[in-house]
């Protein structure tokens, strides 16, 4: 009987998994809810963050980085809006970040939608609105797949020119679950 070394067996399993498009590495990052405030691009100090990065789970100042997935502004008519990256002409050949409004309640949003995201439109927002969010395919994941999130507008302060929202991000490559904890899907 021939013996196979452990390193050969592990290498075969890893290489076999890399060829399987449905193989996902075990999740390592829990889905958590973050509350964040963004300030309008126009009419607020540049030092206040106006954009959000899904993969980094953080606010972005537009004077410091173009690496964001959506931004907040208040248009000339006084309407609060979200702007996906493509609304600024920042398009990516591997996939553009996007925002997709949904009538579903927060707790009903359990799995990311894969298609239909608005990637270059200005999206009006009101308190209570809920959205699916898709990140750019920036190469963070092994197969350049995007990450997904769900977002709900909690407060809009027109005097302060800001929006408060909660967002749950799935930072695990290839996973679509939008529920708390380690994803299974």
C-alpha positions as CSV (number, residue, x, y, z in Angstrom):
1,X,0.0,0.0,0.0
2,X,1.3,3.4,-0.9
3,X,1.3,6.3,1.6
4,X,0.5,9.8,0.7
5,X,2.2,12.5,2.7
6,X,0.0,15.0,4.6
7,X,1.5,17.9,2.7
8,X,0.6,16.3,-0.7
9,X,-3.0,15.6,0.5
10,X,-3.4,19.2,1.8
11,X,-2.0,20.6,-1.4
12,X,-4.4,18.5,-3.5
13,X,-7.4,19.7,-1.5
14,X,-6.4,23.3,-1.7
15,X,-5.7,23.2,-5.4
16,X,-9.0,21.3,-6.0
17,X,-10.9,23.9,-4.0
18,X,-9.4,26.7,-6.0
19,X,-10.8,25.2,-9.2
20,X,-14.3,25.0,-7.7
21,X,-16.1,28.3,-8.2
22,X,-18.5,27.5,-5.4
23,X,-15.8,26.9,-2.8
24,X,-15.7,29.6,-0.1
25,X,-13.1,29.9,2.6
26,X,-14.6,29.7,6.1
27,X,-15.9,33.1,7.2
28,X,-13.6,35.0,9.6
29,X,-15.4,38.3,10.2
30,X,-18.7,38.6,12.0
31,X,-21.5,40.7,10.4
32,X,-22.1,43.6,12.8
33,X,-24.2,46.7,12.7
34,X,-22.5,50.0,12.7
35,X,-24.1,53.4,13.2
36,X,-22.4,56.2,11.3
37,X,-23.0,59.8,10.3
38,X,-22.0,61.4,7.0
39,X,-22.1,65.1,6.1
40,X,-23.1,66.5,2.8
41,X,-20.5,67.0,0.1
42,X,-21.6,70.5,-0.4
43,X,-22.1,73.1,2.3
44,X,-20.0,71.4,5.0
45,X,-16.3,71.6,6.0
46,X,-14.1,69.3,3.9
47,X,-12.8,67.8,7.1
48,X,-16.1,66.0,7.7
49,X,-16.5,62.6,6.0
50,X,-19.0,62.4,3.2
51,X,-18.5,58.9,1.9
52,X,-18.4,55.2,3.1
53,X,-16.2,52.3,2.3
54,X,-18.0,48.9,2.6
55,X,-14.9,46.8,2.7
56,X,-13.2,49.0,5.3
57,X,-16.4,49.6,7.3
58,X,-15.5,53.2,7.7
59,X,-16.2,56.8,6.7
60,X,-14.1,58.4,4.0
61,X,-13.1,62.0,3.5
62,X,-13.3,62.8,-0.2
63,X,-10.3,65.0,0.0
64,X,-8.2,62.1,1.2
65,X,-9.3,59.1,-0.8
66,X,-11.3,58.2,-3.9
67,X,-11.8,54.6,-2.5
68,X,-15.4,54.7,-1.4
69,X,-18.6,53.0,-2.4
70,X,-21.2,55.7,-1.8
71,X,-21.4,59.3,-0.7
72,X,-24.0,61.6,0.8
73,X,-25.1,65.0,-0.4
74,X,-28.1,67.4,-0.3
75,X,-29.0,68.6,-3.8
76,X,-29.9,72.1,-4.9
77,X,-33.6,71.5,-4.2
78,X,-32.8,70.4,-0.6
79,X,-33.3,66.7,-1.2
80,X,-30.9,64.4,0.7
81,X,-29.3,61.8,-1.7
82,X,-26.9,58.9,-1.9
83,X,-24.4,58.9,-4.7
84,X,-22.8,55.6,-5.8
85,X,-19.1,56.0,-6.9
86,X,-20.2,55.9,-10.6
87,X,-22.2,59.1,-10.1
88,X,-18.8,60.8,-9.9
89,X,-17.6,59.2,-13.2
90,X,-15.4,56.8,-11.2
91,X,-16.2,53.6,-13.1
92,X,-14.5,50.3,-12.7
93,X,-14.0,47.6,-15.3
94,X,-14.4,44.8,-12.8
95,X,-17.7,46.0,-11.3
96,X,-19.1,49.2,-9.9
97,X,-20.4,49.7,-6.4
98,X,-24.1,50.3,-6.2
99,X,-27.1,51.0,-4.0
100,X,-30.5,49.3,-4.4
101,X,-33.6,50.6,-2.6
102,X,-35.9,47.9,-1.1
103,X,-39.3,48.0,0.5
104,X,-38.3,45.1,2.8
105,X,-38.1,45.8,6.5
106,X,-34.6,45.7,8.0
107,X,-35.0,42.2,9.6
108,X,-36.4,40.8,6.3
109,X,-33.2,41.8,4.4
110,X,-31.2,38.5,5.1
111,X,-29.5,37.8,1.8
112,X,-27.8,40.2,-0.7
113,X,-29.4,40.7,-4.1
114,X,-26.8,40.2,-6.9
115,X,-28.2,42.4,-9.7
116,X,-30.2,45.6,-10.2
117,X,-28.0,48.0,-8.3
118,X,-28.0,51.7,-9.2
119,X,-24.4,52.5,-10.0
120,X,-24.4,56.0,-11.4
121,X,-27.7,57.5,-10.4
122,X,-28.5,60.0,-7.6
123,X,-30.8,58.2,-5.2
124,X,-33.2,60.3,-3.0
125,X,-33.4,59.2,0.6
126,X,-35.8,59.7,3.5
127,X,-35.8,58.6,7.1
128,X,-36.6,54.9,7.3
129,X,-35.5,54.1,3.8
130,X,-33.6,50.8,3.4
131,X,-31.1,49.7,0.8
132,X,-28.9,46.9,-0.4
133,X,-25.3,48.0,-0.9
134,X,-22.7,46.4,-3.1
135,X,-19.0,47.4,-2.8
136,X,-16.6,47.8,-5.7
137,X,-14.7,44.7,-6.8
138,X,-11.4,46.1,-5.6
139,X,-9.3,43.0,-5.4
140,X,-9.8,42.5,-1.7
141,X,-11.4,39.2,-2.4
142,X,-9.5,36.4,-4.2
143,X,-11.8,36.5,-7.1
144,X,-12.5,40.2,-7.2
145,X,-16.0,39.7,-6.0
146,X,-17.8,42.6,-4.2
147,X,-18.9,42.7,-0.6
148,X,-22.5,43.3,0.4
149,X,-24.3,45.3,3.1
150,X,-27.7,46.5,4.1
151,X,-28.3,50.1,5.1
152,X,-31.2,52.0,6.8
153,X,-31.5,55.8,7.1
154,X,-32.1,56.6,10.7
155,X,-32.0,60.5,10.8
156,X,-31.5,63.3,8.4
157,X,-30.5,66.7,9.8
158,X,-30.9,69.3,7.2
159,X,-29.6,72.1,9.4
160,X,-26.4,70.1,10.1
161,X,-26.5,68.7,6.5
162,X,-25.9,65.2,7.7
163,X,-27.4,61.7,7.7
164,X,-27.3,59.1,10.4
165,X,-27.7,55.5,9.2
166,X,-27.1,52.0,10.4
167,X,-25.3,49.5,8.1
168,X,-24.6,45.8,8.4
169,X,-21.7,44.7,6.2
170,X,-20.7,41.2,5.3
171,X,-16.9,41.5,5.0
172,X,-16.4,37.8,4.1
173,X,-15.5,37.2,0.4
174,X,-18.2,35.4,-1.5
175,X,-20.8,35.4,1.3
176,X,-24.2,37.0,0.8
177,X,-25.7,36.7,4.2
178,X,-26.9,40.0,5.8
179,X,-27.7,38.7,9.3
180,X,-25.7,39.2,12.5
181,X,-22.8,36.9,13.3
182,X,-20.7,34.7,11.2
183,X,-22.4,34.1,7.8
184,X,-23.4,30.7,6.6
185,X,-24.4,31.7,3.1
